[in-house]
């Protein structure tokens, strides 16, 4: 997806990056105030999250994968 000249990563890719950083779906869910089932459905492209949850997932990914303090 593109927005104003920038590619917005699909959230399934964001979750894969977070998992790749060492967190489980359960740990991701706990950190972003969601259920593990929701994280799994988003990861498998069976659910579209709210904009708020999407933002929390991207913030967590940035914290885990870009050296910022963890959420």
Rosetta constraint file for C-alpha pairs under 8 A:
AtomPair CA 1 CA 7 HARMONIC 5.56 0.50
AtomPair CA 1 CA 8 HARMONIC 5.31 0.50
AtomPair CA 1 CA 9 HARMONIC 6.79 0.50
AtomPair CA 1 CA 10 HARMONIC 7.30 0.50
AtomPair CA 2 CA 6 HARMONIC 5.38 0.50
AtomPair CA 2 CA 7 HARMONIC 4.25 0.50
AtomPair CA 2 CA 8 HARMONIC 5.66 0.50
AtomPair CA 3 CA 7 HARMONIC 6.18 0.50
AtomPair CA 3 CA 8 HARMONIC 6.71 0.50
AtomPair CA 9 CA 13 HARMONIC 6.55 0.50
AtomPair CA 9 CA 14 HARMONIC 6.80 0.50
AtomPair CA 10 CA 14 HARMONIC 6.63 0.50
AtomPair CA 11 CA 15 HARMONIC 6.09 0.50
AtomPair CA 11 CA 42 HARMONIC 6.96 0.50
AtomPair CA 11 CA 43 HARMONIC 7.10 0.50
AtomPair CA 11 CA 54 HARMONIC 6.83 0.50
AtomPair CA 11 CA 57 HARMONIC 7.63 0.50
AtomPair CA 11 CA 58 HARMONIC 7.87 0.50
AtomPair CA 12 CA 16 HARMONIC 6.22 0.50
AtomPair CA 12 CA 42 HARMONIC 5.94 0.50
AtomPair CA 12 CA 43 HARMONIC 4.24 0.50
AtomPair CA 12 CA 44 HARMONIC 6.71 0.50
AtomPair CA 12 CA 45 HARMONIC 6.62 0.50
AtomPair CA 13 CA 17 HARMONIC 6.28 0.50
AtomPair CA 13 CA 43 HARMONIC 7.53 0.50
AtomPair CA 14 CA 18 HARMONIC 6.39 0.50
AtomPair CA 14 CA 57 HARMONIC 7.13 0.50
AtomPair CA 14 CA 58 HARMONIC 6.59 0.50
AtomPair CA 14 CA 61 HARMONIC 6.47 0.50
AtomPair CA 15 CA 19 HARMONIC 6.11 0.50
AtomPair CA 15 CA 39 HARMONIC 7.84 0.50
AtomPair CA 15 CA 43 HARMONIC 6.23 0.50
AtomPair CA 15 CA 57 HARMONIC 7.26 0.50
AtomPair CA 15 CA 61 HARMONIC 7.54 0.50
AtomPair CA 16 CA 20 HARMONIC 5.99 0.50
AtomPair CA 16 CA 43 HARMONIC 7.33 0.50
AtomPair CA 17 CA 21 HARMONIC 6.30 0.50
AtomPair CA 17 CA 61 HARMONIC 6.83 0.50
AtomPair CA 17 CA 65 HARMONIC 7.52 0.50
AtomPair CA 18 CA 22 HARMONIC 6.91 0.50
AtomPair CA 18 CA 23 HARMONIC 6.28 0.50
AtomPair CA 18 CA 28 HARMONIC 7.69 0.50
AtomPair CA 18 CA 60 HARMONIC 7.54 0.50
AtomPair CA 18 CA 61 HARMONIC 5.42 0.50
AtomPair CA 18 CA 64 HARMONIC 6.76 0.50
AtomPair CA 18 CA 65 HARMONIC 7.28 0.50
AtomPair CA 19 CA 23 HARMONIC 4.91 0.50
AtomPair CA 19 CA 24 HARMONIC 5.83 0.50
AtomPair CA 19 CA 25 HARMONIC 7.14 0.50
AtomPair CA 21 CA 64 HARMONIC 6.54 0.50
AtomPair CA 21 CA 65 HARMONIC 6.68 0.50
AtomPair CA 23 CA 27 HARMONIC 5.76 0.50
AtomPair CA 23 CA 28 HARMONIC 6.30 0.50
AtomPair CA 24 CA 28 HARMONIC 6.20 0.50
AtomPair CA 25 CA 29 HARMONIC 6.04 0.50
AtomPair CA 25 CA 36 HARMONIC 5.67 0.50
AtomPair CA 25 CA 39 HARMONIC 6.32 0.50
AtomPair CA 25 CA 40 HARMONIC 6.89 0.50
AtomPair CA 26 CA 30 HARMONIC 6.25 0.50
AtomPair CA 26 CA 35 HARMONIC 7.55 0.50
AtomPair CA 26 CA 36 HARMONIC 5.06 0.50
AtomPair CA 27 CA 31 HARMONIC 6.27 0.50
AtomPair CA 28 CA 32 HARMONIC 6.26 0.50
AtomPair CA 28 CA 36 HARMONIC 7.68 0.50
AtomPair CA 28 CA 39 HARMONIC 7.61 0.50
AtomPair CA 29 CA 33 HARMONIC 5.78 0.50
AtomPair CA 29 CA 34 HARMONIC 4.71 0.50
AtomPair CA 29 CA 35 HARMONIC 5.28 0.50
AtomPair CA 29 CA 36 HARMONIC 5.21 0.50
AtomPair CA 29 CA 38 HARMONIC 7.98 0.50
AtomPair CA 29 CA 39 HARMONIC 6.35 0.50
AtomPair CA 30 CA 34 HARMONIC 6.44 0.50
AtomPair CA 30 CA 35 HARMONIC 7.37 0.50
AtomPair CA 30 CA 36 HARMONIC 8.00 0.50
AtomPair CA 31 CA 60 HARMONIC 7.80 0.50
AtomPair CA 31 CA 71 HARMONIC 6.71 0.50
AtomPair CA 32 CA 53 HARMONIC 7.05 0.50
AtomPair CA 32 CA 56 HARMONIC 5.83 0.50
AtomPair CA 32 CA 57 HARMONIC 6.54 0.50
AtomPair CA 32 CA 60 HARMONIC 7.67 0.50
AtomPair CA 34 CA 38 HARMONIC 6.62 0.50
AtomPair CA 34 CA 39 HARMONIC 7.17 0.50
AtomPair CA 34 CA 53 HARMONIC 7.87 0.50
AtomPair CA 35 CA 39 HARMONIC 6.48 0.50
AtomPair CA 36 CA 40 HARMONIC 6.15 0.50
AtomPair CA 37 CA 41 HARMONIC 6.18 0.50
AtomPair CA 38 CA 42 HARMONIC 6.12 0.50
AtomPair CA 38 CA 47 HARMONIC 7.37 0.50
AtomPair CA 39 CA 43 HARMONIC 6.01 0.50
AtomPair CA 40 CA 44 HARMONIC 6.16 0.50
AtomPair CA 41 CA 45 HARMONIC 6.05 0.50
AtomPair CA 41 CA 46 HARMONIC 4.91 0.50
AtomPair CA 41 CA 47 HARMONIC 5.29 0.50
AtomPair CA 42 CA 46 HARMONIC 5.85 0.50
AtomPair CA 42 CA 47 HARMONIC 4.92 0.50
AtomPair CA 42 CA 48 HARMONIC 6.16 0.50
AtomPair CA 42 CA 49 HARMONIC 6.85 0.50
AtomPair CA 49 CA 53 HARMONIC 6.02 0.50
AtomPair CA 49 CA 54 HARMONIC 6.14 0.50
AtomPair CA 50 CA 54 HARMONIC 6.20 0.50
AtomPair CA 51 CA 55 HARMONIC 6.16 0.50
AtomPair CA 52 CA 56 HARMONIC 6.34 0.50
AtomPair CA 53 CA 57 HARMONIC 6.15 0.50
AtomPair CA 54 CA 58 HARMONIC 6.25 0.50
AtomPair CA 55 CA 59 HARMONIC 6.14 0.50
AtomPair CA 56 CA 60 HARMONIC 6.13 0.50
AtomPair CA 57 CA 61 HARMONIC 6.15 0.50
AtomPair CA 58 CA 62 HARMONIC 6.09 0.50
AtomPair CA 59 CA 63 HARMONIC 6.14 0.50
AtomPair CA 59 CA 71 HARMONIC 7.77 0.50
AtomPair CA 60 CA 64 HARMONIC 6.07 0.50
AtomPair CA 60 CA 70 HARMONIC 6.97 0.50
AtomPair CA 60 CA 71 HARMONIC 5.96 0.50
AtomPair CA 61 CA 65 HARMONIC 5.67 0.50
AtomPair CA 61 CA 66 HARMONIC 7.68 0.50
AtomPair CA 62 CA 66 HARMONIC 5.15 0.50
AtomPair CA 62 CA 67 HARMONIC 7.51 0.50
AtomPair CA 62 CA 68 HARMONIC 6.84 0.50
AtomPair CA 63 CA 67 HARMONIC 5.91 0.50
AtomPair CA 63 CA 68 HARMONIC 4.38 0.50
AtomPair CA 63 CA 69 HARMONIC 5.56 0.50
AtomPair CA 63 CA 70 HARMONIC 5.02 0.50
AtomPair CA 63 CA 71 HARMONIC 6.64 0.50
AtomPair CA 64 CA 68 HARMONIC 6.78 0.50
AtomPair CA 64 CA 69 HARMONIC 7.61 0.50
AtomPair CA 64 CA 70 HARMONIC 6.04 0.50
